[in-house]
């Protein structure tokens, strides 16, 4: 569906009702009685998972799988697959500058990128009452998987030129990949760049945000939105993240969300940040409702805030827990219309 995504964002900001966009694609495996591995290997299974989630929950948008091994695998990294967990990278593909210079940029569609794109297209065609977002890794995080995360963090200081070579090639691929997502008909992409929250704001500018800006400039327009996700970011990374031009910023539970919101420009959507493991998976229905209500109250002065999980909700999270999350949102919205308390939205 060719939805105007700027209008979608404006509607969220202007509405008196808070919206939620949790990252919960793995929840669909439980709803469709499939495994995570099946979801990540078969586009129709993944699309069915997204459709099942959309049928059960009034999320503001849907999103394809956040699988941060997928792009590294396309470059040639080896992965270890598990039945009910996302795959993990084993070892490092690049050992030195020679390896960086020799690294070949794969074609879009290599490996499981074809599955992700097909799942995005099927979902965009089937889910028409809300936007569907694709998802891909960010350039610095991809470099960390190709070089080894410890090595990438060290090379910010020790071998910056080599690191820039790898990130440049990663960005070349990701621009093409983002354009391919755009062609599927989805309303945007979420760029998952968690590793950039592990470096200083200055290094975040140099090794992440400057490259993400290239992706944003290549694909974002009225009908295609980029949301930048950095689950390790804090208040000090906001300026760097906002400099990318992404129309939305998504924060993990490492961030103090009220502090972060005070730094976000009013017209920029900001998403976050209920702890996906500690609260949503391992909490209780009551603790989830209490934590969610508390976050909504603390962010009530910011109409550009969108309730979300801090990262993707882990496989195996009880459906009752996600129900409790949405119930807390419903209760908050009901109170917002109560004449005894003015709406937080002007």
C-alpha atoms as a printed R data frame, in Angstrom:
    type eleno elety resid chain resno       x       y      z
1   ATOM     1    CA   UNK     A     1   0.000   0.000  0.000
2   ATOM     2    CA   UNK     A     2   1.389   3.385 -1.021
3   ATOM     3    CA   UNK     A     3   0.839   5.145  2.313
4   ATOM     4    CA   UNK     A     4   2.121   8.643  3.011
5   ATOM     5    CA   UNK     A     5   4.432   7.974  5.928
6   ATOM     6    CA   UNK     A     6   4.863  11.618  6.858
7   ATOM     7    CA   UNK     A     7   1.107  11.802  7.342
8   ATOM     8    CA   UNK     A     8   1.234   8.582  9.386
9   ATOM     9    CA   UNK     A     9   3.840  10.140 11.679
10  ATOM    10    CA   UNK     A    10   1.881  13.394 11.928
11  ATOM    11    CA   UNK     A    11  -1.261  11.475 12.886
12  ATOM    12    CA   UNK     A    12   0.609   9.784 15.733
13  ATOM    13    CA   UNK     A    13   1.902  13.096 17.056
14  ATOM    14    CA   UNK     A    14  -1.458  14.861 16.812
15  ATOM    15    CA   UNK     A    15  -3.575  12.061 18.289
16  ATOM    16    CA   UNK     A    16  -4.708  12.155 21.910
17  ATOM    17    CA   UNK     A    17  -4.236   8.395 22.014
18  ATOM    18    CA   UNK     A    18  -0.813   6.892 22.539
19  ATOM    19    CA   UNK     A    19   0.224   4.257 20.024
20  ATOM    20    CA   UNK     A    20   2.471   1.239 20.449
21  ATOM    21    CA   UNK     A    21   4.923  -0.343 18.032
22  ATOM    22    CA   UNK     A    22   6.689  -3.171 19.880
23  ATOM    23    CA   UNK     A    23   9.261  -5.223 17.967
24  ATOM    24    CA   UNK     A    24   7.600  -8.595 18.309
25  ATOM    25    CA   UNK     A    25   7.894 -10.566 15.076
26  ATOM    26    CA   UNK     A    26   9.096 -13.694 16.918
27  ATOM    27    CA   UNK     A    27   5.776 -13.722 18.768
28  ATOM    28    CA   UNK     A    28   4.255 -14.795 15.485
29  ATOM    29    CA   UNK     A    29   5.990 -18.167 15.665
30  ATOM    30    CA   UNK     A    30   3.889 -19.101 18.685
31  ATOM    31    CA   UNK     A    31   0.720 -17.843 17.015
32  ATOM    32    CA   UNK     A    32   1.343 -19.892 13.847
33  ATOM    33    CA   UNK     A    33   2.909 -22.950 15.519
34  ATOM    34    CA   UNK     A    34   6.130 -22.523 13.561
35  ATOM    35    CA   UNK     A    35   9.752 -22.339 14.674
36  ATOM    36    CA   UNK     A    36  12.036 -19.323 14.479
37  ATOM    37    CA   UNK     A    37  14.235 -21.203 12.013
38  ATOM    38    CA   UNK     A    38  11.249 -21.887  9.753
39  ATOM    39    CA   UNK     A    39  10.273 -18.224  9.915
40  ATOM    40    CA   UNK     A    40  13.736 -17.065  8.884
41  ATOM    41    CA   UNK     A    41  14.108 -19.597  6.074
42  ATOM    42    CA   UNK     A    42  10.671 -19.344  4.478
43  ATOM    43    CA   UNK     A    43   9.107 -16.043  3.408
44  ATOM    44    CA   UNK     A    44   5.519 -17.294  3.501
45  ATOM    45    CA   UNK     A    45   5.945 -18.556  7.049
46  ATOM    46    CA   UNK     A    46   7.363 -15.201  8.125
47  ATOM    47    CA   UNK     A    47   4.559 -13.300  6.394
48  ATOM    48    CA   UNK     A    48   2.009 -15.532  8.122
49  ATOM    49    CA   UNK     A    49   3.635 -14.687 11.460
50  ATOM    50    CA   UNK     A    50   3.320 -10.958 10.777
51  ATOM    51    CA   UNK     A    51  -0.304 -11.380  9.720
52  ATOM    52    CA   UNK     A    52  -1.115 -13.340 12.887
53  ATOM    53    CA   UNK     A    53   0.420 -10.619 15.064
54  ATOM    54    CA   UNK     A    54  -1.488  -7.909 13.200
55  ATOM    55    CA   UNK     A    55  -4.751  -9.811 13.667
56  ATOM    56    CA   UNK     A    56  -4.241 -10.114 17.437
57  ATOM    57    CA   UNK     A    57  -2.620  -6.809 18.412
58  ATOM    58    CA   UNK     A    58  -3.425  -3.171 17.489
59  ATOM    59    CA   UNK     A    59   0.191  -2.242 16.883
60  ATOM    60    CA   UNK     A    60   0.797   0.987 14.981
61  ATOM    61    CA   UNK     A    61   2.878  -0.921 12.421
62  ATOM    62    CA   UNK     A    62   4.246  -4.350 11.574
63  ATOM    63    CA   UNK     A    63   7.891  -5.274 11.083
64  ATOM    64    CA   UNK     A    64   9.763  -8.131  9.451
65  ATOM    65    CA   UNK     A    65  12.271 -10.216 11.395
66  ATOM    66    CA   UNK     A    66  15.199  -8.523 13.117
67  ATOM    67    CA   UNK     A    67  17.837 -11.098 12.196
68  ATOM    68    CA   UNK     A    68  21.260  -9.508 12.625
69  ATOM    69    CA   UNK     A    69  23.151 -12.457 11.183
70  ATOM    70    CA   UNK     A    70  21.494 -12.253  7.794
71  ATOM    71    CA   UNK     A    71  23.590  -9.574  6.093
72  ATOM    72    CA   UNK     A    72  26.892 -10.921  7.437
73  ATOM    73    CA   UNK     A    73  25.944 -14.350  6.093
74  ATOM    74    CA   UNK     A    74  25.367 -12.770  2.678
75  ATOM    75    CA   UNK     A    75  28.932 -11.424  2.847
76  ATOM    76    CA   UNK     A    76  30.205 -14.934  3.574
77  ATOM    77    CA   UNK     A    77  30.219 -15.239  7.371
78  ATOM    78    CA   UNK     A    78  29.421 -18.630  8.834
79  ATOM    79    CA   UNK     A    79  26.378 -18.903 11.058
80  ATOM    80    CA   UNK     A    80  25.060 -21.342 13.619
81  ATOM    81    CA   UNK     A    81  21.339 -22.005 13.287
82  ATOM    82    CA   UNK     A    82  18.991 -23.043 16.077
83  ATOM    83    CA   UNK     A    83  15.391 -24.161 15.963
84  ATOM    84    CA   UNK     A    84  13.839 -21.515 18.197
85  ATOM    85    CA   UNK     A    85  16.469 -18.785 18.379
86  ATOM    86    CA   UNK     A    86  17.825 -16.402 15.726
87  ATOM    87    CA   UNK     A    87  21.109 -17.567 14.136
88  ATOM    88    CA   UNK     A    88  24.462 -16.372 15.468
89  ATOM    89    CA   UNK     A    89  27.704 -15.561 13.677
90  ATOM    90    CA   UNK     A    90  30.613 -17.940 14.311
91  ATOM    91    CA   UNK     A    91  34.118 -16.533 13.983
92  ATOM    92    CA   UNK     A    92  35.153 -13.478 11.987
93  ATOM    93    CA   UNK     A    93  35.441 -13.108  8.239
94  ATOM    94    CA   UNK     A    94  37.977 -10.248  8.192
95  ATOM    95    CA   UNK     A    95  41.288 -10.537 10.042
96  ATOM    96    CA   UNK     A    96  43.310  -7.603  8.715
97  ATOM    97    CA   UNK     A    97  43.540  -4.783  6.180
98  ATOM    98    CA   UNK     A    98  44.152  -7.233  3.333
99  ATOM    99    CA   UNK     A    99  40.920  -8.995  4.200
100 ATOM   100    CA   UNK     A   100  39.077  -5.692  4.337
101 ATOM   101    CA   UNK     A   101  40.345  -4.631  0.922
102 ATOM   102    CA   UNK     A   102  39.513  -8.028 -0.589
103 ATOM   103    CA   UNK     A   103  35.996  -8.135  0.837
104 ATOM   104    CA   UNK     A   104  33.473  -8.516 -1.972
105 ATOM   105    CA   UNK     A   105  30.127  -6.747 -1.752
106 ATOM   106    CA   UNK     A   106  27.350  -9.296 -2.357
107 ATOM   107    CA   UNK     A   107  24.376  -8.811 -4.600
108 ATOM   108    CA   UNK     A   108  21.043  -8.074 -2.990
109 ATOM   109    CA   UNK     A   109  19.182 -11.367 -2.812
110 ATOM   110    CA   UNK     A   110  22.235 -13.314 -1.717
111 ATOM   111    CA   UNK     A   111  21.666 -15.810  1.065
112 ATOM   112    CA   UNK     A   112  18.573 -15.179  3.153
113 ATOM   113    CA   UNK     A   113  18.218 -11.551  2.054
114 ATOM   114    CA   UNK     A   114  15.938 -12.945 -0.648
115 ATOM   115    CA   UNK     A   115  13.702 -14.446  2.049
116 ATOM   116    CA   UNK     A   116  13.533 -11.158  3.970
117 ATOM   117    CA   UNK     A   117  12.579  -9.207  0.859
118 ATOM   118    CA   UNK     A   118   9.941 -11.704 -0.197
119 ATOM   119    CA   UNK     A   119   8.477 -11.736  3.325
120 ATOM   120    CA   UNK     A   120   8.330  -7.938  3.272
121 ATOM   121    CA   UNK     A   121   6.478  -7.891 -0.033
122 ATOM   122    CA   UNK     A   122   3.987 -10.560  1.014
123 ATOM   123    CA   UNK     A   123   3.334  -8.759  4.297
124 ATOM   124    CA   UNK     A   124   2.901  -5.350  2.685
125 ATOM   125    CA   UNK     A   125   0.310  -6.842  0.334
126 ATOM   126    CA   UNK     A   126  -1.574  -8.656  3.106
127 ATOM   127    CA   UNK     A   127  -1.480  -6.098  5.942
128 ATOM   128    CA   UNK     A   128  -3.198  -2.958  4.685
129 ATOM   129    CA   UNK     A   129  -4.508  -1.317  7.875
130 ATOM   130    CA   UNK     A   130  -1.058  -0.215  9.096
131 ATOM   131    CA   UNK     A   131   2.428   0.275  7.671
132 ATOM   132    CA   UNK     A   132   4.809  -2.639  7.334
133 ATOM   133    CA   UNK     A   133   8.500  -2.015  7.955
134 ATOM   134    CA   UNK     A   134  11.399  -4.062  6.701
135 ATOM   135    CA   UNK     A   135  14.452  -4.420  8.898
136 ATOM   136    CA   UNK     A   136  18.177  -4.571  8.269
137 ATOM   137    CA   UNK     A   137  21.350  -4.156 10.266
138 ATOM   138    CA   UNK     A   138  23.307  -0.904 10.475
139 ATOM   139    CA   UNK     A   139  26.752  -0.464  8.884
140 ATOM   140    CA   UNK     A   140  28.853  -0.338 12.062
141 ATOM   141    CA   UNK     A   141  27.044  -3.319 13.558
142 ATOM   142    CA   UNK     A   142  27.535  -5.240 10.309
143 ATOM   143    CA   UNK     A   143  31.244  -4.405 10.387
144 ATOM   144    CA   UNK     A   144  31.327  -5.769 13.930
145 ATOM   145    CA   UNK     A   145  29.941  -9.076 12.743
146 ATOM   146    CA   UNK     A   146  32.362  -9.267  9.835
147 ATOM   147    CA   UNK     A   147  35.455  -8.328 11.862
148 ATOM   148    CA   UNK     A   148  34.404  -9.529 15.310
149 ATOM   149    CA   UNK     A   149  32.729  -7.078 17.673
150 ATOM   150    CA   UNK     A   150  35.658  -6.746 20.061
151 ATOM   151    CA   UNK     A   151  38.005  -6.086 17.147
152 ATOM   152    CA   UNK     A   152  35.663  -3.500 15.612
153 ATOM   153    CA   UNK     A   153  35.431  -1.617 18.897
154 ATOM   154    CA   UNK     A   154  39.217  -1.689 19.259
155 ATOM   155    CA   UNK     A   155  39.785  -0.642 15.650
156 ATOM   156    CA   UNK     A   156  37.872   2.589 16.201
157 ATOM   157    CA   UNK     A   157  41.190   3.621 17.768
158 ATOM   158    CA   UNK     A   158  43.750   1.116 16.435
159 ATOM   159    CA   UNK     A   159  42.833   0.635 12.763
160 ATOM   160    CA   UNK     A   160  40.285   3.282 11.776
161 ATOM   161    CA   UNK     A   161  41.224   3.247  8.093
162 ATOM   162    CA   UNK     A   162  40.632  -0.505  7.832
163 ATOM   163    CA   UNK     A   163  37.351  -0.140  9.683
164 ATOM   164    CA   UNK     A   164  36.202   2.580  7.296
165 ATOM   165    CA   UNK     A   165  36.914   0.281  4.346
166 ATOM   166    CA   UNK     A   166  34.655  -2.412  5.835
167 ATOM   167    CA   UNK     A   167  31.923   0.039  6.838
168 ATOM   168    CA   UNK     A   168  32.020   1.634  3.388
169 ATOM   169    CA   UNK     A   169  31.441  -1.719  1.727
170 ATOM   170    CA   UNK     A   170  28.732  -2.556  4.251
171 ATOM   171    CA   UNK     A   171  26.996   0.733  3.457
172 ATOM   172    CA   UNK     A   172  27.204   0.117 -0.279
173 ATOM   173    CA   UNK     A   173  25.362  -3.156  0.211
174 ATOM   174    CA   UNK     A   174  22.854  -1.721  2.704
175 ATOM   175    CA   UNK     A   175  21.868   1.119  0.377
176 ATOM   176    CA   UNK     A   176  21.063  -1.409 -2.337
177 ATOM   177    CA   UNK     A   177  19.274  -3.604  0.199
178 ATOM   178    CA   UNK     A   178  17.197  -0.681  1.499
179 ATOM   179    CA   UNK     A   179  16.217   0.214 -2.065
180 ATOM   180    CA   UNK     A   180  15.135  -3.384 -2.607
181 ATOM   181    CA   UNK     A   181  12.964  -3.211  0.515
182 ATOM   182    CA   UNK     A   182  11.428  -0.021 -0.833
183 ATOM   183    CA   UNK     A   183  10.524  -1.786 -4.065
184 ATOM   184    CA   UNK     A   184   8.554  -4.443 -2.142
185 ATOM   185    CA   UNK     A   185   5.938  -1.871 -1.143
186 ATOM   186    CA   UNK     A   186   6.718  -1.592  2.574
187 ATOM   187    CA   UNK     A   187   6.392   1.788  4.266
188 ATOM   188    CA   UNK     A   188   9.939   1.941  5.533
189 ATOM   189    CA   UNK     A   189  12.817   0.167  7.198
190 ATOM   190    CA   UNK     A   190  14.124  -0.106 10.720
191 ATOM   191    CA   UNK     A   191  17.920   0.044 10.740
192 ATOM   192    CA   UNK     A   192  19.252  -1.916 13.717
193 ATOM   193    CA   UNK     A   193  22.545  -0.349 14.791
194 ATOM   194    CA   UNK     A   194  23.086  -1.532 18.400
195 ATOM   195    CA   UNK     A   195  26.885  -1.544 18.270
196 ATOM   196    CA   UNK     A   196  26.988   2.232 17.753
197 ATOM   197    CA   UNK     A   197  25.731   2.712 21.288
198 ATOM   198    CA   UNK     A   198  28.939   1.104 22.574
199 ATOM   199    CA   UNK     A   199  31.184   3.879 21.251
200 ATOM   200    CA   UNK     A   200  31.460   7.563 22.087
201 ATOM   201    CA   UNK     A   201  29.178  10.119 20.421
202 ATOM   202    CA   UNK     A   202  32.113  11.427 18.363
203 ATOM   203    CA   UNK     A   203  32.956   7.926 17.146
204 ATOM   204    CA   UNK     A   204  29.254   7.270 16.593
205 ATOM   205    CA   UNK     A   205  29.241  10.264 14.238
206 ATOM   206    CA   UNK     A   206  32.317   9.020 12.387
207 ATOM   207    CA   UNK     A   207  31.697   5.279 12.143
208 ATOM   208    CA   UNK     A   208  27.914   5.040 12.144
209 ATOM   209    CA   UNK     A   209  25.768   8.142 11.747
210 ATOM   210    CA   UNK     A   210  27.645   9.539  8.745
211 ATOM   211    CA   UNK     A   211  27.082   6.258  6.896
212 ATOM   212    CA   UNK     A   212  23.463   5.855  7.992
213 ATOM   213    CA   UNK     A   213  22.856   9.354  6.640
214 ATOM   214    CA   UNK     A   214  23.833   7.990  3.203
215 ATOM   215    CA   UNK     A   215  21.208   5.260  3.489
216 ATOM   216    CA   UNK     A   216  18.551   7.718  4.655
217 ATOM   217    CA   UNK     A   217  19.305  10.119  1.825
218 ATOM   218    CA   UNK     A   218  19.109   7.292 -0.690
219 ATOM   219    CA   UNK     A   219  15.651   5.990  0.268
220 ATOM   220    CA   UNK     A   220  13.641   8.169  2.657
221 ATOM   221    CA   UNK     A   221  10.807  10.222  1.200
222 ATOM   222    CA   UNK     A   222   7.113  10.931  1.828
223 ATOM   223    CA   UNK     A   223   6.215   7.271  1.307
224 ATOM   224    CA   UNK     A   224   9.202   5.540  2.866
225 ATOM   225    CA   UNK     A   225  10.391   6.159  6.417
226 ATOM   226    CA   UNK     A   226  13.637   5.183  8.100
227 ATOM   227    CA   UNK     A   227  13.638   4.404 11.823
228 ATOM   228    CA   UNK     A   228  17.067   4.119 13.435
229 ATOM   229    CA   UNK     A   229  17.213   1.577 16.262
230 ATOM   230    CA   UNK     A   230  20.090   1.661 18.723
231 ATOM   231    CA   UNK     A   231  19.341  -0.408 21.808
232 ATOM   232    CA   UNK     A   232  22.628   0.526 23.503
233 ATOM   233    CA   UNK     A   233  22.240   4.274 23.013
234 ATOM   234    CA   UNK     A   234  21.817   6.764 25.810
235 ATOM   235    CA   UNK     A   235  20.942  10.440 26.035
236 ATOM   236    CA   UNK     A   236  24.425  11.384 24.868
237 ATOM   237    CA   UNK     A   237  23.883   9.644 21.495
238 ATOM   238    CA   UNK     A   238  20.677  11.492 20.610
239 ATOM   239    CA   UNK     A   239  22.305  14.341 18.681
240 ATOM   240    CA   UNK     A   240  24.353  11.915 16.593
241 ATOM   241    CA   UNK     A   241  21.371   9.686 15.884
242 ATOM   242    CA   UNK     A   242  19.173  12.638 14.947
243 ATOM   243    CA   UNK     A   243  21.863  13.927 12.569
244 ATOM   244    CA   UNK     A   244  21.215  10.940 10.290
245 ATOM   245    CA   UNK     A   245  17.940  12.463  9.143
246 ATOM   246    CA   UNK     A   246  15.988   9.327 10.029
247 ATOM   247    CA   UNK     A   247  12.329  10.134 10.621
248 ATOM   248    CA   UNK     A   248  12.210   8.017 13.773
249 ATOM   249    CA   UNK     A   249  14.632   6.979 16.519
250 ATOM   250    CA   UNK     A   250  14.195   3.784 18.531
251 ATOM   251    CA   UNK     A   251  15.860   3.308 21.929
252 ATOM   252    CA   UNK     A   252  16.599   0.289 24.103
253 ATOM   253    CA   UNK     A   253  16.015  -0.077 27.791
254 ATOM   254    CA   UNK     A   254  19.568   1.096 28.504
255 ATOM   255    CA   UNK     A   255  18.287   4.631 27.906
256 ATOM   256    CA   UNK     A   256  16.366   6.765 30.385
257 ATOM   257    CA   UNK     A   257  13.444   7.454 28.063
258 ATOM   258    CA   UNK     A   258  12.145  10.658 29.717
259 ATOM   259    CA   UNK     A   259  15.673  12.116 29.570
260 ATOM   260    CA   UNK     A   260  16.007  11.048 25.946
261 ATOM   261    CA   UNK     A   261  12.644  12.558 25.003
262 ATOM   262    CA   UNK     A   262  13.739  15.938 26.339
263 ATOM   263    CA   UNK     A   263  16.505  15.909 23.691
264 ATOM   264    CA   UNK     A   264  14.359  14.783 20.739
265 ATOM   265    CA   UNK     A   265  13.092  17.439 18.301
266 ATOM   266    CA   UNK     A   266   9.279  17.706 18.607
267 ATOM   267    CA   UNK     A   267   8.586  16.549 15.059
268 ATOM   268    CA   UNK     A   268  10.756  13.444 15.301
269 ATOM   269    CA   UNK     A   269   9.126  10.193 16.400
270 ATOM   270    CA   UNK     A   270  10.907   8.422 19.258
271 ATOM   271    CA   UNK     A   271  10.168   4.816 20.205
272 ATOM   272    CA   UNK     A   272  10.957   2.856 23.361
273 ATOM   273    CA   UNK     A   273  11.734   1.192 25.651
274 ATOM   274    CA   UNK     A   274  10.226  -1.534 27.874
275 ATOM   275    CA   UNK     A   275  12.874  -4.166 28.684
276 ATOM   276    CA   UNK     A   276  12.042  -7.044 26.313
277 ATOM   277    CA   UNK     A   277  13.677  -9.812 28.359
278 ATOM   278    CA   UNK     A   278  13.671  -8.618 31.960
279 ATOM   279    CA   UNK     A   279  10.134  -7.220 31.890
280 ATOM   280    CA   UNK     A   280   8.163  -8.521 28.907
281 ATOM   281    CA   UNK     A   281   9.451 -12.095 28.906
282 ATOM   282    CA   UNK     A   282  10.451 -12.712 32.515
283 ATOM   283    CA   UNK     A   283   8.131 -10.356 34.385
284 ATOM   284    CA   UNK     A   284   4.564 -10.942 35.503
285 ATOM   285    CA   UNK     A   285   1.391  -9.587 33.987
286 ATOM   286    CA   UNK     A   286   1.093  -7.154 36.885
287 ATOM   287    CA   UNK     A   287   4.720  -5.974 36.712
288 ATOM   288    CA   UNK     A   288   4.379  -5.490 32.956
289 ATOM   289    CA   UNK     A   289   1.240  -3.395 33.353
290 ATOM   290    CA   UNK     A   290   2.848  -1.367 36.128
291 ATOM   291    CA   UNK     A   291   6.121  -0.756 34.245
292 ATOM   292    CA   UNK     A   292   4.309   0.146 31.033
293 ATOM   293    CA   UNK     A   293   1.940   2.530 32.806
294 ATOM   294    CA   UNK     A   294   4.880   4.169 34.558
295 ATOM   295    CA   UNK     A   295   6.714   4.796 31.291
296 ATOM   296    CA   UNK     A   296   3.582   6.236 29.691
297 ATOM   297    CA   UNK     A   297   3.107   8.627 32.589
298 ATOM   298    CA   UNK     A   298   6.744   9.739 32.572
299 ATOM   299    CA   UNK     A   299   6.598  10.491 28.845
300 ATOM   300    CA   UNK     A   300   3.138  12.064 28.864
301 ATOM   301    CA   UNK     A   301   4.479  15.512 27.993
302 ATOM   302    CA   UNK     A   302   5.905  14.293 24.670
303 ATOM   303    CA   UNK     A   303   3.336  13.716 21.903
304 ATOM   304    CA   UNK     A   304   6.040  12.315 19.603
305 ATOM   305    CA   UNK     A   305   6.638   9.357 21.932
306 ATOM   306    CA   UNK     A   306   5.590   5.897 20.704
307 ATOM   307    CA   UNK     A   307   5.478   3.044 23.200
308 ATOM   308    CA   UNK     A   308   7.652   0.086 22.246
309 ATOM   309    CA   UNK     A   309   9.869  -2.664 23.511
310 ATOM   310    CA   UNK     A   310  13.530  -1.758 23.939
311 ATOM   311    CA   UNK     A   311  14.498  -4.351 21.323
312 ATOM   312    CA   UNK     A   312  12.897  -7.362 19.687
313 ATOM   313    CA   UNK     A   313  10.822  -9.337 22.155
314 ATOM   314    CA   UNK     A   314  12.508 -12.723 22.701
315 ATOM   315    CA   UNK     A   315  11.075 -15.967 21.370
316 ATOM   316    CA   UNK     A   316   9.041 -17.785 23.981
317 ATOM   317    CA   UNK     A   317   7.608 -14.651 25.589
318 ATOM   318    CA   UNK     A   318   4.128 -15.601 26.886
319 ATOM   319    CA   UNK     A   319   1.293 -14.094 24.898
320 ATOM   320    CA   UNK     A   320  -0.385 -13.118 28.170
321 ATOM   321    CA   UNK     A   321   2.583 -10.837 28.838
322 ATOM   322    CA   UNK     A   322   2.169  -9.025 25.537
323 ATOM   323    CA   UNK     A   323  -1.559  -8.822 26.209
324 ATOM   324    CA   UNK     A   324  -0.727  -7.111 29.516
325 ATOM   325    CA   UNK     A   325   1.481  -4.584 27.705
326 ATOM   326    CA   UNK     A   326  -1.368  -3.591 25.391
327 ATOM   327    CA   UNK     A   327  -3.880  -3.615 28.237
328 ATOM   328    CA   UNK     A   328  -1.754  -1.065 30.100
329 ATOM   329    CA   UNK     A   329  -1.785   1.112 26.988
330 ATOM   330    CA   UNK     A   330  -5.562   0.822 26.699
331 ATOM   331    CA   UNK     A   331  -5.981   1.794 30.357
332 ATOM   332    CA   UNK     A   332  -3.695   4.796 29.933
333 ATOM   333    CA   UNK     A   333  -5.582   5.980 26.855
334 ATOM   334    CA   UNK     A   334  -8.916   5.583 28.627
335 ATOM   335    CA   UNK     A   335  -7.653   7.795 31.460
336 ATOM   336    CA   UNK     A   336  -6.359  10.360 28.988
337 ATOM   337    CA   UNK     A   337  -9.943  10.993 27.909
338 ATOM   338    CA   UNK     A   338 -11.157  11.319 31.496
339 ATOM   339    CA   UNK     A   339 -12.189  14.905 32.206
340 ATOM   340    CA   UNK     A   340 -10.484  14.709 35.604
341 ATOM   341    CA   UNK     A   341  -7.101  14.722 33.947
342 ATOM   342    CA   UNK     A   342  -6.238  16.879 30.939
343 ATOM   343    CA   UNK     A   343  -4.770  15.162 27.922
344 ATOM   344    CA   UNK     A   344  -0.964  15.397 27.728
345 ATOM   345    CA   UNK     A   345  -1.282  16.306 24.048
346 ATOM   346    CA   UNK     A   346  -1.978  19.950 23.255
